[in-house]
Amino acid sequence: MTIDSSKINVSDLDFDSIADNLKSYLQGQDKFKDYDFEGSTMSVLIDLLAYSSHISAVNTNIAASELFLDSAQMRKNVVSRAKDLGFTPVTEKSSTAIVDINLRNVRNADGTSPSTTEMTLNRGSIFTTTYDGLTYEYVVPNSVRPAQNKTNYVYENVNLVQGTYLTDKFVHDTQVSNPKYVLSNARVDRSHITVSIDSNGSIESYALSTDISTINTESRVYYTQENDEGFLEIYFGDGVLGKALKDGDIITVTYIVVDENHADGANIFAMQSGINGYFDAIITTTTKSSGGAEKESIESIKFKANKFYTSQNRLVTLNDYKAKVSEYYPNADAVAVWGGEDNDPPEYGKVFLAIKPKNSDYLSDTEKKTVVDKLKALNILTVRPTIVSPEITKILLTTTFKYDAKNTDLSTGEIENVVINSILQFDTDNLKNFDAVFRHSKLLQSIDASNTAIMSNTTNVRLRKKLTITQNAETGYTVNYGNAFYNPHSGHNMAGGGVVSSTGFYVQGDSVNIQYFDEDGSGNLRRYTLSGSTRIYQDSAAGTIEYSSGKITINAITFTSTVNVDSTIDFTIVPDSNDVVATRGSLIDISNEDVKVKGEIDTIESGESSAGVGYTSTSSSSY
């Protein structure tokens, strides 16, 4: 009895399944019904057919997957699908600093002073910085004309951009259909591209098109996109959406090549090329280098493209703001947005944004202004975007773990490093966003799983926040943790300072004694000095503690300085719960310097003769 070919199972795409289906089909034919396929060379031919079918099925599946944004895996296809939604992935971004330059003792040979035009700081001038032992080059993206003060020439708010200038030239050929000009370097910062067109000796500058609604037939604009090889390519208007180029026009493209290592944090710069031959300059950094970022990843493109399409290039919902902030500031590590009506206290007519950069805790004032100015161009007229610095709550951890020395070749110190790395990885995986929750039990599981020799661990939690003070001004302050404080009964640990401690500070009227804060366990903040180890209280009602809401209120006080060099006071508290929640506009973070780990050999598990004698079943630790 033959098998109808229409009944062959064609849904199995696995190699073995395809081969079995072919054999079953042939065995159902009269000519092969008693044929031993396994013991003949016919099986080789069947395997070849199965391989061919399997490869075709895999390729078809891959090709179909690459047609959709969610399932595409190749970058060129993800970029192409995102383009269909109007989304342009972010290119590499150069780290940028702002400096003031005071060029001194500028005199011509005849004793006259050069003009400010002669002393212009030209675009492309080179500066250098040494950061983390490496030297990086910075360039000036725009020419700056100075203000003259006798023999001094002052250049204010000069942008320095990390990277190297390159120039590519192309000749437009109208015989080529829809020509695109590929830049010769793959690491290009799109925001620092300048394009000029030389048409029969007449040179005109072209600008990057960002909104086609304002473009007409004479608009001097260019467009950019990432090509299949990951390089940036430039193309021009067709005479409808932008001015069309003429045959033989010379295209000059100057751009900054982004370094592979970003010198974010650099703040000491030296001038290399001089200004009109003068080098005696004092360079003052007003904003340290920041904002360096890599090309947008495939995962980021997939996530943002749909959000961008939903927002339709306008700012109405909270997600619209999140999508635009990610576009305008690609170096954002986390973004939180909330309406003014939800703020504490409410401020109607505003939308608040908290942004944490990838390589630091806070945006610079310049970065805040840049993002706000861009948002204002799209937001509703009566709503004002306001960027606030995120409040960061540090989680302080002390971990003591027991381990079986027979089950590892590592020393105690090496296992301690394994535990520290597992804690930091837990932070990376779970605490990046504003809406994160630190779950104590999950951390304990992560520590136990970090090495097979670890038997158990005890991890204690403290929380710390920084309060920035205003020096020499009588002001009240509030420190809000958003997490309840531990207070099992009124007067808890009164003699020991309750559950609140602080770093030192000086107040008006006492420039000698360092003062500190603690609390009495009954809701009163206290201020004291130390005489040896004895606390001498200067004010037993310096403020209030709200245990249930996790708020510290400091009465009006005049701080003159702090022990911390950045004019801050650190407050450390014991939380009521080991689980910590990040409230609106707040981040929770675990840093390497805030983790203390101690390993102990488990004497019972190791089988020592002293096993169980003096064994501590629950290790304890504290800050």
C-alpha positions as CSV (number, residue, x, y, z in Angstrom):
1,M,0.0,0.0,0.0
2,T,1.4,3.3,-1.0
3,I,1.4,6.4,1.2
4,D,-0.3,9.5,-0.3
5,S,2.4,12.3,-0.5
6,S,-0.2,14.8,0.7
7,K,-0.2,12.9,4.0
8,I,3.6,13.4,4.6
9,N,4.2,15.4,7.8
10,V,5.7,18.7,6.5
11,S,5.5,20.6,9.7
12,D,8.6,18.9,11.3
13,L,11.7,20.9,10.5
14,D,14.2,19.0,12.6
15,F,16.8,17.1,10.6
16,D,16.0,13.7,12.2
17,S,12.3,14.2,11.8
18,I,12.7,15.1,8.1
19,A,14.8,12.0,7.5
20,D,12.3,9.8,9.2
21,N,9.4,11.3,7.2
22,L,11.3,10.6,4.0
23,K,12.0,7.0,5.0
24,S,8.4,6.4,6.0
25,Y,7.2,7.8,2.7
26,L,9.5,5.5,0.7
27,Q,8.7,2.5,2.8
28,G,5.1,3.0,2.0
29,Q,5.8,2.6,-1.7
30,D,5.6,-0.9,-3.3
31,K,9.1,-0.8,-4.7
32,F,10.7,0.0,-1.3
33,K,8.4,-1.7,1.2
34,D,10.9,-4.3,2.3
35,Y,14.0,-2.1,1.7
36,D,16.5,-1.7,4.6
37,F,17.3,2.0,4.4
38,E,19.6,2.0,7.5
39,G,21.9,-0.6,6.0
40,S,22.2,0.9,2.5
41,T,23.7,3.8,0.7
42,M,20.2,5.1,0.1
43,S,20.4,6.5,3.7
44,V,23.1,8.9,2.5
45,L,20.9,10.3,-0.2
46,I,18.0,10.7,2.3
47,D,20.4,12.5,4.7
48,L,21.4,14.9,2.0
49,L,17.7,15.6,1.2
50,A,17.0,16.1,4.9
51,Y,20.0,18.4,5.3
52,S,18.9,20.4,2.3
53,S,15.3,20.7,3.6
54,H,16.5,21.5,7.1
55,I,18.8,24.3,5.9
56,S,16.1,25.7,3.7
57,A,13.6,25.7,6.6
58,V,16.2,27.4,8.9
59,N,17.0,30.1,6.3
60,T,13.3,30.7,5.6
61,N,12.6,31.0,9.4
62,I,15.5,33.5,9.8
63,A,14.4,35.5,6.8
64,A,10.8,35.7,8.1
65,S,12.0,36.7,11.6
66,E,14.2,39.5,10.2
67,L,11.1,41.1,8.7
68,F,9.8,42.1,12.1
69,L,11.3,44.4,14.6
70,D,10.5,42.2,17.6
71,S,12.2,39.1,16.2
72,A,15.0,40.6,14.1
73,Q,18.5,39.8,15.3
74,M,20.7,41.4,12.7
75,R,21.5,45.1,13.4
76,K,21.0,46.2,9.8
77,N,17.4,44.8,9.8
78,V,16.6,46.2,13.2
79,V,17.7,49.6,12.1
80,S,15.7,49.3,8.8
81,R,12.5,48.2,10.7
82,A,13.0,51.1,13.2
83,K,13.3,53.5,10.2
84,D,9.8,52.4,9.1
85,L,8.5,53.7,12.4
86,G,10.4,57.0,11.9
87,F,13.0,56.2,14.6
88,T,16.7,57.0,14.1
89,P,19.1,55.1,16.3
90,V,21.5,57.2,18.3
91,T,25.1,57.2,17.1
92,E,28.2,57.3,19.3
93,K,28.3,60.4,21.5
94,S,31.5,62.3,22.4
95,S,32.2,63.3,25.9
96,T,32.0,67.1,26.3
97,A,33.4,69.6,28.8
98,I,33.0,73.4,29.2
99,V,35.9,75.6,30.1
100,D,36.8,79.3,30.4
101,I,40.1,80.4,29.0
102,N,42.0,83.4,30.1
103,L,44.9,84.1,27.6
104,R,47.4,86.5,29.3
105,N,50.1,88.9,28.2
106,V,49.1,89.1,24.6
107,R,51.1,91.8,22.8
108,N,52.3,92.3,19.3
109,A,56.0,92.9,18.7
110,D,55.3,96.7,18.3
111,G,53.4,96.8,21.6
112,T,50.0,97.0,20.1
113,S,47.1,94.6,20.9
114,P,45.8,92.1,18.3
115,S,42.1,92.5,17.4
116,T,39.6,90.1,18.9
117,T,39.1,88.8,15.3
118,E,42.8,87.9,15.1
119,M,42.5,86.2,18.5
120,T,39.5,84.0,17.6
121,L,39.8,80.5,19.0
122,N,39.3,78.6,15.8
123,R,37.1,75.6,15.3
124,G,39.2,72.4,15.4
125,S,41.7,73.8,18.0
126,I,43.2,70.9,20.0
127,F,43.2,70.5,23.8
128,T,44.4,67.4,25.8
129,T,43.6,65.9,29.1
130,T,45.1,63.1,31.1
131,Y,42.5,60.9,32.8
132,D,43.0,57.6,34.6
133,G,46.6,57.6,33.3
134,L,45.7,58.0,29.6
135,T,45.9,61.1,27.4
136,Y,42.8,62.1,25.4
137,E,42.4,64.7,22.7
138,Y,39.6,67.3,22.7
139,V,38.7,69.7,19.9
140,V,36.7,73.0,19.8
141,P,33.5,72.4,17.7
142,N,32.7,76.1,17.0
143,S,34.9,79.1,16.7
144,V,34.9,81.4,19.8
145,R,35.6,85.2,19.7
146,P,37.0,86.5,22.9
147,A,36.3,89.5,25.1
148,Q,39.4,91.7,25.5
149,N,40.6,93.1,28.9
150,K,43.8,95.1,28.2
151,T,46.4,92.3,27.5
152,N,44.1,89.5,28.5
153,Y,41.7,87.8,26.2
154,V,38.8,85.9,27.8
155,Y,37.0,83.0,26.2
156,E,33.9,82.0,28.2
157,N,31.8,78.8,28.0
158,V,34.0,77.1,25.4
159,N,32.9,73.6,24.5
160,L,35.6,71.0,24.3
161,V,34.5,67.7,22.5
162,Q,36.5,64.5,22.9
163,G,37.7,63.1,19.6
164,T,39.4,63.9,16.4
165,Y,38.3,66.0,13.4
166,L,38.1,64.3,10.0
167,T,36.9,65.6,6.6
168,D,35.5,63.6,3.7
169,K,34.8,65.1,0.2
170,F,32.4,63.8,-2.4
171,V,31.3,64.9,-5.9
172,H,27.6,64.8,-6.7
173,D,26.7,62.8,-9.8
174,T,23.2,63.2,-11.1
175,Q,23.6,60.1,-13.2
176,V,23.5,58.0,-10.0
177,S,20.0,57.3,-8.8
178,N,19.3,58.3,-5.2
179,P,23.0,58.8,-4.3
180,K,24.2,58.3,-0.7
181,Y,27.6,59.3,0.6
182,V,29.1,57.0,3.2
183,L,31.5,58.6,5.8
184,S,34.9,56.9,6.0
185,N,34.8,56.2,9.8
186,A,32.2,54.2,11.7
187,R,32.5,56.0,15.0
188,V,30.8,59.4,14.1
189,D,29.0,61.7,16.5
190,R,26.0,62.8,14.4
191,S,25.5,66.0,16.5
192,H,28.9,67.4,15.4
193,I,28.6,66.9,11.7
194,T,29.0,70.0,9.4
195,V,28.2,69.9,5.7
196,S,28.9,72.5,3.1
197,I,28.2,72.4,-0.7
198,D,30.5,74.1,-3.2
199,S,28.4,74.8,-6.3
200,N,30.4,76.6,-9.0
201,G,32.4,78.5,-6.4
202,S,29.4,79.4,-4.2
203,I,29.7,77.7,-0.8
204,E,26.6,77.1,1.3
205,S,26.1,75.3,4.6
206,Y,23.6,72.6,5.0
207,A,21.8,71.6,8.3
208,L,20.6,68.2,9.5
209,S,16.9,67.8,8.9
210,T,15.0,67.0,12.1
211,D,11.4,68.0,11.1
212,I,10.2,67.7,7.6
213,S,7.1,69.9,8.3
214,T,9.3,73.0,8.0
215,I,11.2,71.9,4.8
216,N,10.4,73.3,1.4
217,T,12.0,73.0,-2.1
218,E,14.8,75.5,-1.2
219,S,15.7,74.2,2.3
220,R,19.4,73.5,2.5
221,V,19.2,70.3,4.6
222,Y,20.7,66.9,4.5
223,Y,19.6,63.5,6.0
224,T,21.5,60.8,7.7
225,Q,21.0,57.1,8.3
226,E,23.0,54.0,9.3
227,N,23.8,51.7,6.4
228,D,24.0,47.9,6.4
229,E,27.7,48.0,7.5
230,G,27.1,50.3,10.4
231,F,28.5,53.4,8.8
232,L,26.7,56.7,8.7
233,E,25.6,57.8,5.2
234,I,24.4,61.3,4.1
235,Y,21.9,62.1,1.4
236,F,20.2,65.2,0.2
237,G,16.8,66.5,-0.8
238,D,15.1,65.8,-4.1
239,G,13.8,69.3,-4.9
240,V,10.6,68.7,-2.9
241,L,11.8,67.8,0.6
242,G,15.0,69.9,0.5
243,K,17.1,71.6,-2.1
244,A,18.4,69.2,-4.8
245,L,22.1,69.2,-5.6
246,K,23.5,69.9,-9.1
247,D,25.8,67.8,-11.1
248,G,29.5,68.3,-10.1
249,D,28.7,70.0,-6.7
250,I,31.5,69.3,-4.2
251,I,30.3,68.0,-0.8
252,T,32.5,68.6,2.2
253,V,31.6,66.8,5.4
254,T,33.6,67.5,8.6
255,Y,32.9,65.4,11.6
256,I,34.3,64.2,15.0
257,V,35.5,60.6,15.3
258,V,34.5,59.4,18.8
259,D,37.2,57.7,20.9
260,E,36.5,54.2,22.1
261,N,37.2,55.2,25.7
262,H,35.1,58.1,27.1
263,A,37.0,60.4,29.4
264,D,33.9,61.3,31.4
265,G,34.9,63.0,34.6
266,A,38.0,64.7,33.1
267,N,38.4,68.3,34.4
268,I,42.0,69.4,33.7
269,F,42.8,70.5,30.2
270,A,45.9,71.8,28.4
271,M,46.0,73.8,25.1
272,Q,48.1,72.2,22.4
273,S,47.7,74.4,19.3
274,G,47.8,77.9,20.9
275,I,45.8,80.9,19.8
276,N,47.4,83.1,17.2
277,G,50.8,81.9,18.5
278,Y,50.1,82.7,22.2
279,F,50.1,79.9,24.8
280,D,50.1,81.6,28.2
281,A,46.6,80.6,29.3
282,I,44.7,79.8,32.5
283,I,42.0,77.2,31.7
284,T,39.2,76.9,34.3
285,T,36.8,73.9,33.9
286,T,33.2,75.0,34.6
287,T,31.7,71.7,33.6
288,K,33.7,68.5,33.8
289,S,33.7,66.2,30.8
290,S,30.5,64.0,30.5
291,G,28.0,62.6,28.1
292,G,30.2,60.0,26.3
293,A,28.1,57.1,25.0
294,E,28.3,54.2,22.6
295,K,26.1,53.5,19.6
296,E,22.6,52.5,20.5
297,S,22.3,48.7,21.0
298,I,19.9,46.4,19.2
299,E,17.9,45.9,22.4
300,S,17.6,49.7,23.0
301,I,16.5,50.3,19.4
302,K,13.7,47.6,19.7
303,F,12.5,49.1,23.0
304,K,12.6,52.8,21.9
305,A,11.3,52.5,18.4
306,N,7.8,51.5,19.4
307,K,7.7,54.2,22.1
308,F,8.9,56.8,19.6
309,Y,6.1,55.8,17.2
310,T,3.5,56.0,19.9
311,S,4.5,59.5,20.9
312,Q,4.2,60.7,17.3
313,N,6.8,63.4,18.0
314,R,4.7,65.2,20.6
315,L,4.8,65.4,24.4
316,V,1.5,64.6,26.0
317,T,1.8,61.4,28.1
318,L,4.6,60.5,30.6
319,N,5.8,57.8,28.2
320,D,6.1,60.5,25.5
321,Y,8.6,62.4,27.7
322,K,10.5,59.2,28.5
323,A,10.9,58.4,24.8
324,K,12.1,61.9,23.9
325,V,14.5,62.1,26.8
326,S,16.1,58.8,25.6
327,E,16.4,60.4,22.2
328,Y,17.8,63.8,23.3
329,Y,20.1,62.3,26.0
330,P,21.2,58.8,24.9
331,N,23.6,58.7,27.9
332,A,20.6,58.3,30.3
333,D,20.9,55.2,32.5
334,A,17.4,55.7,34.1
335,V,14.6,58.2,33.5
336,A,11.6,59.0,35.8
337,V,8.7,61.3,34.8
338,W,5.8,62.5,36.9
339,G,3.2,65.3,36.7
340,G,3.2,68.3,38.9
341,E,-0.1,67.3,40.4
342,D,1.7,64.2,41.8
343,N,4.6,66.1,43.1
344,D,5.2,66.6,46.9
345,P,4.2,69.4,47.3
346,P,2.0,69.7,44.1
347,E,3.2,72.2,41.5
348,Y,0.5,72.4,38.8
349,G,1.6,73.3,35.2
350,K,4.8,71.4,35.4
351,V,6.1,68.0,34.5
352,F,9.1,66.7,36.4
353,L,11.9,64.6,35.1
354,A,14.7,62.9,37.0
355,I,17.6,61.6,34.9
356,K,20.6,59.6,36.0
357,P,23.5,59.5,33.5
358,K,25.4,56.2,32.9
359,N,28.7,57.3,34.3
360,S,27.7,59.6,37.1
361,D,24.9,60.3,39.6
362,Y,23.7,63.7,38.3
363,L,23.4,65.7,35.1
364,S,25.4,68.9,34.8
365,D,23.5,72.2,34.7
366,T,24.5,72.5,31.0
367,E,23.1,69.1,30.2
368,K,19.9,69.9,32.1
369,K,19.4,73.1,30.1
370,T,20.1,71.3,26.8
371,V,17.4,68.7,27.4
372,V,14.8,71.1,28.7
373,D,15.3,73.5,25.7
374,K,14.7,70.6,23.3
375,L,11.6,69.4,25.2
376,K,10.1,72.9,25.2
377,A,9.9,72.8,21.4
378,L,7.4,69.9,21.6
379,N,5.6,70.1,24.9
380,I,2.1,71.6,25.5
381,L,2.3,75.3,25.8
382,T,1.0,75.5,29.4
383,V,3.2,72.7,30.7
384,R,6.8,73.5,31.7
385,P,9.3,70.6,31.8
386,T,11.6,70.7,34.9
387,I,14.6,68.4,35.4
388,V,15.4,67.6,39.1
389,S,18.4,65.8,40.3
390,P,17.5,62.2,41.4
391,E,17.6,61.5,45.1
392,I,20.0,58.5,45.6
393,T,19.6,56.2,48.6
394,K,22.7,54.2,49.2
395,I,22.2,50.7,50.6
396,L,25.0,49.8,53.1
397,L,25.5,46.0,53.5
398,T,27.5,44.0,56.0
399,T,27.6,40.3,55.1
400,T,29.0,37.5,57.2
401,F,28.9,34.0,55.5
402,K,29.8,30.5,56.5
403,Y,31.6,28.2,54.0
404,D,32.9,24.7,53.8
405,A,36.7,24.8,53.4
406,K,36.8,21.2,52.1
407,N,34.6,22.2,49.1
408,T,36.8,24.9,47.6
409,D,40.4,25.6,46.7
410,L,39.9,29.4,47.2
411,S,41.2,31.3,50.2
412,T,38.9,33.2,52.5
413,G,39.8,36.5,50.9
414,E,39.1,35.1,47.4
415,I,35.7,33.8,48.4
416,E,35.0,37.2,50.0
417,N,35.8,38.8,46.6
418,V,33.4,36.3,44.9
419,V,30.6,37.4,47.3
420,I,31.3,41.1,46.7
421,N,31.2,40.6,43.0
422,S,27.8,38.8,43.3
423,I,26.4,41.7,45.3
424,L,27.5,44.2,42.8
425,Q,26.1,42.1,40.0
426,F,22.8,41.9,41.9
427,D,22.8,45.7,41.9
428,T,23.4,45.9,38.2
429,D,20.7,43.4,37.4
430,N,18.0,44.7,39.7
431,L,18.5,48.3,40.9
432,K,19.0,50.3,37.7
433,N,15.6,51.9,37.4
434,F,13.7,54.5,39.4
435,D,10.9,52.0,40.2
436,A,13.3,49.3,41.5
437,V,12.8,47.3,44.7
438,F,15.7,45.9,46.7
439,R,14.5,42.5,47.9
440,H,16.6,41.2,50.8
441,S,15.8,37.5,50.4
442,K,16.8,37.6,46.7
443,L,20.2,39.0,47.6
444,L,20.7,36.3,50.2
445,Q,20.0,33.7,47.5
446,S,22.4,35.3,45.1
447,I,25.2,35.3,47.8
448,D,24.6,31.6,48.6
449,A,24.6,30.7,45.0
450,S,27.8,32.6,44.2
451,N,30.0,29.7,45.3
452,T,29.2,26.0,46.0
453,A,31.2,26.2,49.2
454,I,29.0,28.8,50.8
455,M,26.6,27.3,53.4
456,S,24.7,30.4,54.6
457,N,25.0,34.1,55.1
458,T,23.6,36.9,57.3
459,T,23.4,40.3,55.6
460,N,22.4,43.5,57.5
461,V,21.0,46.6,55.8
462,R,21.5,50.3,56.5
463,L,20.4,53.2,54.3
464,R,22.3,56.4,53.7
465,K,21.4,59.7,52.0
466,K,23.3,62.9,51.4
467,L,21.9,66.3,52.4
468,T,23.4,69.2,50.5
469,I,23.5,72.2,52.9
470,T,23.6,76.0,52.2
471,Q,26.5,77.5,54.1
472,N,26.1,80.6,56.3
473,A,22.3,80.8,55.8
474,E,19.6,80.0,58.4
475,T,17.6,77.2,56.7
476,G,15.5,74.2,57.6
477,Y,16.0,70.9,55.8
478,T,14.1,67.7,55.1
479,V,15.6,64.2,54.3
480,N,13.0,61.8,53.0
481,Y,13.9,58.1,52.7
482,G,10.5,56.9,51.6
483,N,11.1,53.8,53.7
484,A,10.1,53.5,57.4
485,F,12.7,53.6,60.2
486,Y,13.1,50.8,62.8
487,N,11.4,51.9,66.0
488,P,10.0,48.9,67.9
489,H,9.0,51.0,71.0
490,S,9.2,54.6,72.2
491,G,12.7,55.4,73.5
492,H,14.3,52.6,71.5
493,N,18.2,52.9,71.9
494,M,17.9,56.4,73.4
495,A,21.3,56.2,75.0
496,G,23.0,54.9,71.8
497,G,21.5,57.6,69.5
498,G,18.4,55.8,68.2
499,V,18.6,54.6,64.6
500,V,19.9,57.8,63.0
501,S,23.5,59.0,62.7
502,S,25.3,61.6,60.7
503,T,28.7,62.8,59.5
504,G,30.1,66.0,61.1
505,F,29.5,69.7,60.5
506,Y,30.1,73.1,62.1
507,V,27.4,75.6,63.1
508,Q,27.4,79.3,63.5
509,G,28.7,80.3,66.9
510,D,31.0,77.3,67.3
511,S,33.9,77.0,64.9
512,V,35.9,74.6,67.1
513,N,33.7,71.6,67.8
514,I,32.5,69.2,65.2
515,Q,28.8,68.5,65.7
516,Y,26.6,65.5,64.8
517,F,22.9,64.4,64.7
518,D,21.2,61.4,66.3
519,E,17.7,60.8,67.7
520,D,16.2,59.8,71.0
521,G,13.9,57.0,69.9
522,S,10.8,59.1,70.6
523,G,10.8,61.2,67.4
524,N,13.2,64.0,68.4
525,L,16.3,64.8,66.4
526,R,19.3,65.7,68.6
527,R,22.5,67.7,67.9
528,Y,25.7,66.9,69.9
529,T,29.4,67.2,70.2
530,L,31.9,64.6,71.4
531,S,34.1,64.8,74.5
532,G,36.2,61.6,74.0
533,S,33.4,59.1,73.5
534,T,30.8,61.0,75.5
535,R,28.0,62.8,73.7
536,I,27.4,66.3,74.9
537,Y,24.0,67.4,73.5
538,Q,23.8,71.0,72.3
539,D,20.1,70.8,71.2
540,S,17.8,67.9,72.2
541,A,15.0,69.3,69.9
542,A,16.9,70.0,66.7
543,G,14.2,68.5,64.6
544,T,11.8,65.6,64.3
545,I,11.8,62.0,63.1
546,E,8.7,60.5,61.4
547,Y,9.4,56.7,61.7
548,S,6.5,55.5,59.7
549,S,7.2,57.6,56.6
550,G,11.0,57.7,56.9
551,K,11.3,61.5,57.1
552,I,13.9,63.6,59.0
553,T,13.1,67.2,59.5
554,I,15.8,69.6,60.7
555,N,14.8,72.9,62.3
556,A,16.2,76.2,60.9
557,I,20.0,76.2,61.5
558,T,23.0,78.0,60.2
559,F,25.7,75.5,58.9
560,T,29.1,77.1,58.3
561,S,30.8,74.0,56.8
562,T,30.8,70.2,56.8
563,V,33.4,67.5,57.3
564,N,32.5,66.2,53.8
565,V,34.4,68.3,51.3
566,D,31.3,68.7,49.0
567,S,29.2,70.6,51.6
568,T,27.0,67.6,52.4
569,I,26.0,65.7,55.5
570,D,25.5,61.9,55.3
571,F,22.6,60.5,57.3
572,T,22.6,56.8,58.0
573,I,19.5,55.0,59.3
574,V,18.3,51.5,60.3
575,P,15.2,50.7,58.1
576,D,12.2,49.0,59.5
577,S,12.3,46.4,56.7
578,N,15.2,44.9,54.9
579,D,13.3,45.3,51.6
580,V,13.9,48.8,50.2
581,V,11.6,50.6,47.7
582,A,12.7,53.5,45.4
583,T,10.1,56.2,45.6
584,R,9.3,58.6,42.8
585,G,12.4,60.4,41.5
586,S,14.7,58.3,43.8
587,L,17.2,55.6,43.0
588,I,18.6,52.9,45.3
589,D,22.1,51.9,44.7
590,I,24.8,49.5,46.1
591,S,28.4,50.7,45.7
592,N,31.6,48.7,46.2
593,E,32.7,51.0,49.0
594,D,29.5,50.4,50.9
595,V,29.8,46.6,51.0
596,K,31.6,44.9,53.9
597,V,32.0,41.1,53.7
598,K,33.5,38.6,56.1
599,G,33.9,34.9,55.5
600,E,34.0,32.3,58.3
601,I,34.8,28.6,58.0
602,D,31.8,26.4,59.0
603,T,33.3,24.2,61.7
604,I,30.4,21.8,61.8
605,E,30.5,21.1,58.0
606,S,34.3,20.9,58.0
607,G,34.3,18.2,60.7
608,E,36.7,19.9,63.0
609,S,37.1,18.4,66.5
610,S,35.7,21.7,67.9
611,A,32.6,21.5,65.8
612,G,29.6,22.9,67.6
613,V,31.7,24.3,70.4
614,G,31.2,28.0,70.4
615,Y,29.6,27.9,67.0
616,T,27.7,31.1,66.1
617,S,24.6,30.1,64.3
618,T,23.6,33.6,63.2
619,S,26.4,36.0,62.4
620,S,25.7,39.6,63.0
621,S,27.3,42.8,61.7
622,S,26.7,46.5,61.7
623,Y,27.9,49.8,60.5
